[in-house]
Amino acid sequence: MQRAALFRGGDAQMAAGDLGELLVPYMPTIRVPKSGDRVFKTECAFSYDSPDSEGGLYVCMNTFLGFGREHIERHYRKTGQCVYLHLKRHLRQKVPGASGGALPKRRNAKLFLDLEISSDLNSDDFEYEDEAKLVIFPDHYEISLPNIEELPALVTIACDALLSAKSPYRKQEPDSWEEELQASKHAKTLVQLDNGVRIPPSGWKCSKCDLRENLWLNLSDGSVLCGKWFFDGSGGNGHAVEHYRDTGYPLAVKLGTITPDGADVYSFDEEEPVLDPHIAKHLAHFGIDMLQMQVTDNGLRDNDIKPRVSEWEVIQEAGVKLKPMYGPGYTGMKNLGNSCYLNAVMQAIFSIPEFQRAYVGNLPRIFDYSPLDPTQDFNTQMAKLGHGLLSGQYSKPPMKSELIEQVVKEEHKPQHNGISPRMFKAFISKGHPEFSSNRQQDAQEFFLHLINLVERNPVGSENPSDVFRFLVEERTQCCQSRKVRYTDRVDYIMQLPVAMEAATNKDELIAYELKRREAEAARRPLPELVRAKIPFSACLQAFSEPSNVEDFWSSALQAKSAGVKTSRFASFPEYLVVQIKKFTFGLDWIPKKLDVSIDMPDFLDITHLRARGLQPGEEELPDIAPPIVIPDDPKALDIDESSVMQLAEMGFPLEACRKAVYYTGNLGAEVAFNWIIAHMEEPDFAEPLVIPAFGEVASSGAAALGAVGLDNQPPEEMVAIIISMGFQRNVAIQALKATNNNLERALEWIFSHPDPEEESDPALDTMDMENNANANILAETGSEGPRIKDGPGRYELFGFISHMGTSTMSGHYVCHLRKEGRWVIYNDLRVCASERPPKDLGYIYFYHRIPS
C-alpha cells in the first residue's frame, strides 16, 4: 500500500452498524492495561512526536507503545499488530460570542490527554481540543471516539483504561519519585497590588506571629506569613492559609527556596504545589531578582551580589540579550526536575562526529533491529535522542507572515520546540540509586556512567567511546629503596586539581573572607564576592607533580614505607575531557565547591606529559605479594579515611567508597578502586555499609569480600586484590578456584605453582568484557589491551559544561559549545548564540585533537 494512501483521512470511515463486526478478528490482540503495564501515550518510542505533533501519536492496543506517523508502519510490519488508538491535540481559535468575546468553555471540557499546556497560549483567543479514534491497519479504517453504543465492551474498556492510565515513568517507591508539577491556572493572570512592598534579603518574620521559619510570600500583596506543617513538614500556625481565605490571593512562594533555577510555589486555590512560569516577574514586583539569589551557609539568601560577579548570572549570560538559535544541532532539552546535568552532557556528546555517525548515521539499522520494546534498548534510545537533537525537526523558528492578522495570531501560538528526554532518562538511569531520582547529580559521574553503557552496548565495529579512552602510566617509587613499579590503567577523564595556593589575588581573598565573616555574624548582606584567580599552568603543574601513596607496602623492603606516585599519559585520546576538581569535602563530610576562576586555554599542548616507561638506571620493585591480614573480628577493622577521600574525590558515592575500603582490608585506594569497578552496577552500590557477622566472613572466604561472581566464579574484588599484587588475572582466578576462594590459601597456591597452565572460561571472558567497560579500570597484563586512538598531545577547546551552586547535590548545569565558528549556550530548552562564554568558570572541558 502506498504511504500517501495510508494516511488519508475520512475516506475510510465505517458505518456504525459495521463497527462490531469489523473489530471481531482483532479482539484477541486488544488488551486492557493492567496494574504494572506502562502506557506510552505522550511520546513516540522512536522519536519525540507526541499528540501535539502534526500526525499525532498512535498507541498500540496490545503493547501500549506509542509511535509517530513516521514510525507506525515499522511497528505494524514487525509485529502484525493492526489496532491502534490515535491521539491528537488540536489548537483551535475560539469562536467569538455575540459581544465579540470568546464563548466561555467549561474547564477542561475538551482535554483528556495528560499533556502539558503551553504557558505562552493566549487563552482568550485559542484553546486546546483533544481527539481520539481507533485506527485499523493496513486499510487505515478510523473509528471516532467515544462510540460506546457501537463498540464491543472490551474495546470500550480498553480505550478508557488507556486514556486514563498514569505516566509510565511513575515509580512505586514514593521516596524516589517526585511527580512533575503543573503550571498554575493563576500564573498568567495573577493580580499583584502596587502597594510599594519590598522584601529584604533576610530577617523575615511572619507578620501575624513571631515565627521565622516556614515562611511564605504571598505573590499578590507581598504578605509574609507562616505555613502549616503539611506544606513541608515543618511547623507553622497556618496564617498563610488564613490570609488566602480572607483575600482570595491564590499563590505564595516559600522564602528560602528562591534560586536562579526556580522556587517552591503553592496554590491555595488548587490545593497543591505548582509551577509559576512567570515567577521571575512576580518576584521582581517585590524587589527580588531571582538571578542574583544564592544560598549562604546559614540558610539565608543574598540578592546584593553584583551582576558581573554572581556565578549564576555570569555562566547563564544574564543581562545580555542573546539571539535564539534554531535548526539542526540547536535543539534544547527540557529540564525534568534537576536533569540539567543530563542535558548538558548529552548536548556535548552529540556534538562529536563519532557519536553522530554511530547513532544518527546508523539510525535506520538500529531502529529496524531494535527489540519489540524499543524503550528498553540503549542504542535505540541513543539514536532517538541524537536524531532529536540533530535533525532540526524539534527546533524551528517562530512562523512569520506578511499578513498582519496572521502575525498577531502567530505571536500567541505556542511553539513546541525542544525535546523532553523522559524516556531516555528513565532507561539510562534504571537501577541506579542516584540517577533514577529527581535529585541533582554530578555531571562528571553521569558522563562516566554513560560511557560505561556505551561500552557495554556496541553499535558497530568501532565504539564511539573509543575517542575518549587513553592509557595512564603510573610510576610508583619506594622512597627508601628508590626502586619503581610501572603500571597502566585506562581512563576517560583528565582530572586537574585546583592549585589554590597559586591564586594571584590572595590579598583580596583574605580581605573578602574577613568581611564575609563579619557580615554573617551581624546578619547583614554579604560583601561583593571575590573569586580566587588560579593560573591554568599551576593546575597543570599540580597534576604532573608526584603525590604521596598512603600505606604504601614496599616489596623491596617487605614492609610499609613512604612511596610517591606520578601519572603520565601513555597515550593521548582523540578527544580530551578535562575535569576541574572543584568539588571536595569539608570537615563535616558535606560536599562543597571551590568557587574559582581558571584561565582555561583555547589551545592546549600536553606533549610534555607523555609517559617514558622504565628509564635507564631505574630498578623495578620485585613482584612479591604483601601478607594478607584478615582480622578475627571484622568489626574491629578501622576504615582508612584517607583512602575513602581519594575515591570520593574521583566522583564515587561516599558510602560506596567506605564499603570498597572496608571489603578490601584497608589495602589502599588502588585496590579499593578495583572493588568499586566490580560493584558499581549493583543496586545497593551507594547504600550505607553494613558490617557482616563474623561467621559470614570466615565461612567461605568469598563472603568476606563481597558476592560470589558469575557461575560461582571467584569474586571479582578478590581477583583484583591478587592482580594488584602483580600477578596475572588468569593466575589469580586459577588460585582462587583451586582453594575454594580462600584468599590466604590462594596466595600460597600461587607461590607453590610458579607456572600455572593457561585456561579460558567463556563465563570469565564475559565478566572481563563487562569490567573492562568501566571507567578507570586497570589495563590487563598479557591481553590485547584496550582500544586507544593515540596521537599528538595538542588540542583545541570546543565545549565546556559549567555548574552553578555550592555542591553537586544542588545547583544548575549549562553547556557551551563552539559550532559553525561561534559559541552557543545550551541552557535546557533555551539555545542561544553566546556573547560572553565564561570559559574561566567551567567544570568539565572538551578538547579535540589538532591534526598534525
Secondary structure as the mmCIF struct_conf table of DSSP 4:
data_model
#
loop_
_struct_conf.conf_type_id
_struct_conf.id
_struct_conf.beg_label_comp_id
_struct_conf.beg_label_asym_id
_struct_conf.beg_label_seq_id
_struct_conf.end_label_comp_id
_struct_conf.end_label_asym_id
_struct_conf.end_label_seq_id
HELX_RH_AL_P HELX_RH_AL_P1 ARG A 3 LEU A 6
TURN_TY1_P TURN_TY1_P1 PHE A 7 PHE A 7
BEND BEND1 GLY A 10 GLY A 10
TURN_TY1_P TURN_TY1_P2 ASP A 11 ALA A 12
STRN STRN1 GLN A 13 GLN A 13
HELX_LH_PP_P HELX_LH_PP_P1 MET A 14 ALA A 15
HELX_RH_3T_P HELX_RH_3T_P1 ALA A 16 ASP A 18
HELX_RH_AL_P HELX_RH_AL_P2 LEU A 19 LEU A 23
HELX_RH_3T_P HELX_RH_3T_P2 VAL A 24 THR A 29
TURN_TY1_P TURN_TY1_P3 SER A 35 GLY A 36
BEND BEND2 THR A 42 GLU A 43
BEND BEND3 ALA A 45 TYR A 48
TURN_TY1_P TURN_TY1_P4 PRO A 51 ASP A 52
BEND BEND4 SER A 53 SER A 53
TURN_TY1_P TURN_TY1_P5 GLU A 54 GLY A 55
STRN STRN2 LEU A 57 CYS A 60
TURN_TY1_P TURN_TY1_P6 MET A 61 THR A 63
STRN STRN3 GLY A 66 PHE A 67
TURN_TY1_P TURN_TY1_P7 ARG A 69 HIS A 71
HELX_RH_AL_P HELX_RH_AL_P3 ILE A 72 THR A 79
STRN STRN4 VAL A 83 GLN A 93
HELX_LH_PP_P HELX_LH_PP_P2 LYS A 94 VAL A 95
STRN STRN5 PRO A 96 PRO A 96
TURN_TY1_P TURN_TY1_P8 ALA A 98 SER A 99
BEND BEND5 GLY A 100 GLY A 101
STRN STRN6 ALA A 102 ALA A 102
HELX_LH_PP_P HELX_LH_PP_P3 LEU A 103 PRO A 104
TURN_TY1_P TURN_TY1_P9 ARG A 107 LYS A 110
BEND BEND6 LEU A 113 LEU A 113
TURN_TY1_P TURN_TY1_P10 SER A 119 ASP A 120
TURN_TY1_P TURN_TY1_P11 SER A 123 ASP A 125
STRN STRN7 PHE A 126 ILE A 136
TURN_TY1_P TURN_TY1_P12 PHE A 137 HIS A 140
STRN STRN8 TYR A 141 SER A 144
BEND BEND7 LEU A 145 LEU A 145
TURN_TY1_P TURN_TY1_P13 ILE A 148 GLU A 150
BEND BEND8 LEU A 151 LEU A 151
HELX_RH_AL_P HELX_RH_AL_P4 ALA A 153 SER A 164
HELX_LH_PP_P HELX_LH_PP_P4 ALA A 165 SER A 167
TURN_TY1_P TURN_TY1_P14 PRO A 168 TYR A 169
BEND BEND9 GLN A 172 GLN A 172
HELX_RH_3T_P HELX_RH_3T_P3 PRO A 174 SER A 176
HELX_LH_PP_P HELX_LH_PP_P5 GLU A 179 LEU A 181
STRN STRN9 ALA A 183 ALA A 183
TURN_TY1_P TURN_TY1_P15 LYS A 185 THR A 189
BEND BEND10 ASN A 195 ASN A 195
BEND BEND11 PRO A 201 SER A 202
BEND BEND12 SER A 207 ASP A 210
BEND BEND13 GLU A 213 ASN A 214
STRN STRN10 LEU A 215 ASN A 218
TURN_TY1_P TURN_TY1_P16 LEU A 219 ASP A 221
STRN STRN11 VAL A 224 CYS A 226
HELX_RH_AL_P HELX_RH_AL_P5 TRP A 229 ASP A 232
BEND BEND14 GLY A 233 SER A 234
HELX_RH_AL_P HELX_RH_AL_P6 HIS A 239 THR A 247
STRN STRN12 LEU A 251 LYS A 254
TURN_TY1_P TURN_TY1_P17 LEU A 255 GLY A 256
STRN STRN13 THR A 259 THR A 259
TURN_TY1_P TURN_TY1_P18 PRO A 260 ASP A 261
STRN STRN14 GLY A 262 GLY A 262
STRN STRN15 VAL A 265 SER A 267
TURN_TY1_P TURN_TY1_P19 PHE A 268 GLU A 271
STRN STRN16 GLU A 272 VAL A 274
STRN STRN17 LEU A 275 LEU A 275
TURN_TY1_P TURN_TY1_P20 PRO A 277 HIS A 278
HELX_RH_AL_P HELX_RH_AL_P7 ILE A 279 ALA A 284
TURN_TY1_P TURN_TY1_P21 HIS A 285 GLY A 287
HELX_RH_3T_P HELX_RH_3T_P4 MET A 290 GLN A 292
STRN STRN18 GLN A 294 VAL A 295
TURN_TY1_P TURN_TY1_P22 ASP A 297 ASN A 298
BEND BEND15 GLY A 299 GLY A 299
STRN STRN19 ARG A 301 ASP A 302
TURN_TY1_P TURN_TY1_P23 PRO A 307 VAL A 309
HELX_RH_AL_P HELX_RH_AL_P8 GLU A 311 GLN A 316
TURN_TY1_P TURN_TY1_P24 GLU A 317 GLY A 319
BEND BEND16 VAL A 320 VAL A 320
HELX_LH_PP_P HELX_LH_PP_P6 LEU A 322 LYS A 323
STRN STRN20 PRO A 324 PRO A 324
BEND BEND17 GLY A 327 GLY A 327
TURN_TY1_P TURN_TY1_P25 PRO A 328 GLY A 329
STRN STRN21 MET A 333 MET A 333
BEND BEND18 GLY A 337 ASN A 338
HELX_RH_AL_P HELX_RH_AL_P9 CYS A 340 ILE A 349
TURN_TY1_P TURN_TY1_P26 PHE A 350 SER A 351
BEND BEND19 ILE A 352 ILE A 352
HELX_RH_AL_P HELX_RH_AL_P10 PRO A 353 PHE A 355
HELX_RH_PI_P HELX_RH_PI_P1 GLN A 356 VAL A 360
TURN_TY1_P TURN_TY1_P27 GLY A 361 ASN A 362
HELX_RH_AL_P HELX_RH_AL_P11 LEU A 363 ASP A 368
TURN_TY1_P TURN_TY1_P28 TYR A 369 TYR A 369
BEND BEND20 LEU A 372 LEU A 372
HELX_RH_3T_P HELX_RH_3T_P5 PRO A 374 GLN A 376
HELX_RH_AL_P HELX_RH_AL_P12 PHE A 378 LEU A 390
BEND BEND21 SER A 391 GLY A 392
TURN_TY1_P TURN_TY1_P29 GLN A 393 TYR A 394
HELX_LH_PP_P HELX_LH_PP_P7 PRO A 397 MET A 399
BEND BEND22 GLU A 402 LEU A 403
HELX_RH_AL_P HELX_RH_AL_P13 ILE A 404 HIS A 412
BEND BEND23 LYS A 413 LYS A 413
HELX_LH_PP_P HELX_LH_PP_P8 PRO A 414 GLN A 415
BEND BEND24 GLY A 418 GLY A 418
STRN STRN22 ILE A 419 ILE A 419
TURN_TY1_P TURN_TY1_P30 PRO A 421 PRO A 421
HELX_RH_AL_P HELX_RH_AL_P14 ARG A 422 ILE A 428
TURN_TY1_P TURN_TY1_P31 SER A 429 GLY A 431
TURN_TY1_P TURN_TY1_P32 PRO A 433 SER A 436
BEND BEND25 SER A 437 ARG A 439
HELX_RH_AL_P HELX_RH_AL_P15 ALA A 443 ARG A 456
BEND BEND26 ASN A 457 ASN A 457
BEND BEND27 GLY A 460 GLU A 462
HELX_RH_3T_P HELX_RH_3T_P6 PRO A 464 VAL A 467
TURN_TY1_P TURN_TY1_P33 PHE A 468 PHE A 468
STRN STRN23 PHE A 470 CYS A 478
TURN_TY1_P TURN_TY1_P34 CYS A 479 SER A 481
STRN STRN24 VAL A 484 ASP A 491
BEND BEND28 TYR A 492 TYR A 492
STRN STRN25 MET A 494 LEU A 496
HELX_RH_3T_P HELX_RH_3T_P7 MET A 500 ALA A 502
BEND BEND29 THR A 504 THR A 504
HELX_RH_AL_P HELX_RH_AL_P16 LYS A 506 ALA A 522
TURN_TY1_P TURN_TY1_P35 ARG A 523 ARG A 523
HELX_LH_PP_P HELX_LH_PP_P9 ARG A 524 LEU A 529
STRN STRN26 ALA A 532 ILE A 534
HELX_RH_AL_P HELX_RH_AL_P17 PHE A 536 SER A 544
BEND BEND30 GLU A 545 GLU A 545
STRN STRN27 SER A 547 VAL A 549
TURN_TY1_P TURN_TY1_P36 GLU A 550 ASP A 551
STRN STRN28 TRP A 553 SER A 554
TURN_TY1_P TURN_TY1_P37 SER A 555 GLN A 558
STRN STRN29 ALA A 559 LYS A 560
STRN STRN30 GLY A 563 PHE A 569
BEND BEND31 ALA A 570 SER A 571
BEND BEND32 GLU A 574 GLU A 574
STRN STRN31 TYR A 575 ILE A 580
STRN STRN32 PHE A 583 PHE A 585
TURN_TY1_P TURN_TY1_P38 LEU A 587 ASP A 588
BEND BEND33 TRP A 589 TRP A 589
STRN STRN33 PRO A 591 LYS A 593
STRN STRN34 VAL A 596 ILE A 598
BEND BEND34 ASP A 602 ASP A 602
STRN STRN35 PHE A 603 ASP A 605
HELX_RH_3T_P HELX_RH_3T_P8 THR A 607 LEU A 609
STRN STRN36 ARG A 610 ARG A 610
BEND BEND35 LEU A 614 LEU A 614
HELX_LH_PP_P HELX_LH_PP_P10 GLN A 615 GLN A 615
TURN_TY1_P TURN_TY1_P39 PRO A 616 GLY A 617
STRN STRN37 GLU A 620 GLU A 620
HELX_LH_PP_P HELX_LH_PP_P11 LEU A 621 PRO A 622
HELX_LH_PP_P HELX_LH_PP_P12 ALA A 625 ILE A 628
BEND BEND36 ASP A 632 ASP A 633
HELX_RH_3T_P HELX_RH_3T_P9 PRO A 634 ALA A 636
HELX_RH_AL_P HELX_RH_AL_P18 GLU A 641 ALA A 648
TURN_TY1_P TURN_TY1_P40 GLU A 649 GLY A 651
HELX_RH_AL_P HELX_RH_AL_P19 LEU A 654 TYR A 663
TURN_TY1_P TURN_TY1_P41 THR A 664 ASN A 666
HELX_RH_AL_P HELX_RH_AL_P20 ALA A 669 HIS A 679
TURN_TY1_P TURN_TY1_P42 MET A 680 GLU A 681
BEND BEND37 GLU A 682 GLU A 682
TURN_TY1_P TURN_TY1_P43 PRO A 683 ALA A 686
BEND BEND38 GLU A 687 GLU A 687
HELX_LH_PP_P HELX_LH_PP_P13 PRO A 688 LEU A 689
HELX_LH_PP_P HELX_LH_PP_P14 ILE A 691 ALA A 693
HELX_RH_AL_P HELX_RH_AL_P21 PHE A 694 ALA A 698
TURN_TY1_P TURN_TY1_P44 SER A 699 SER A 700
BEND BEND39 GLY A 701 ALA A 702
HELX_RH_3T_P HELX_RH_3T_P10 ALA A 703 LEU A 705
BEND BEND40 GLY A 706 GLY A 706
HELX_RH_3T_P HELX_RH_3T_P11 LEU A 710 ASN A 712
HELX_LH_PP_P HELX_LH_PP_P15 GLN A 713 PRO A 715
HELX_RH_AL_P HELX_RH_AL_P22 GLU A 716 SER A 724
TURN_TY1_P TURN_TY1_P45 MET A 725 GLY A 726
HELX_RH_AL_P HELX_RH_AL_P23 ARG A 729 ALA A 738
TURN_TY1_P TURN_TY1_P46 THR A 739 ASN A 741
HELX_RH_AL_P HELX_RH_AL_P24 LEU A 743 SER A 752
BEND BEND41 PRO A 754 ASP A 755
HELX_LH_PP_P HELX_LH_PP_P16 PRO A 756 GLU A 758
HELX_RH_AL_P HELX_RH_AL_P25 PRO A 762 ASN A 772
TURN_TY1_P TURN_TY1_P47 ALA A 773 ALA A 773
BEND BEND42 ASN A 774 ASN A 774
TURN_TY1_P TURN_TY1_P48 ALA A 775 ASN A 776
HELX_LH_PP_P HELX_LH_PP_P17 ILE A 777 ILE A 777
STRN STRN38 LEU A 778 LEU A 778
HELX_LH_PP_P HELX_LH_PP_P18 ALA A 779 GLU A 780
TURN_TY1_P TURN_TY1_P49 THR A 781 GLY A 782
BEND BEND43 SER A 783 SER A 783
BEND BEND44 GLY A 793 GLY A 793
STRN STRN39 ARG A 794 MET A 804
BEND BEND45 GLY A 805 SER A 807
TURN_TY1_P TURN_TY1_P50 THR A 808 MET A 809
BEND BEND46 SER A 810 SER A 810
STRN STRN40 HIS A 812 LYS A 819
TURN_TY1_P TURN_TY1_P51 GLU A 820 GLY A 821
STRN STRN41 ARG A 822 ASN A 827
TURN_TY1_P TURN_TY1_P52 ASP A 828 LEU A 829
STRN STRN42 ARG A 830 ALA A 833
BEND BEND47 GLU A 835 ARG A 836
HELX_RH_3T_P HELX_RH_3T_P12 LYS A 839 LEU A 841
STRN STRN43 GLY A 842 ARG A 849
HELX_LH_PP_P HELX_LH_PP_P19 ILE A 850 PRO A 851
#
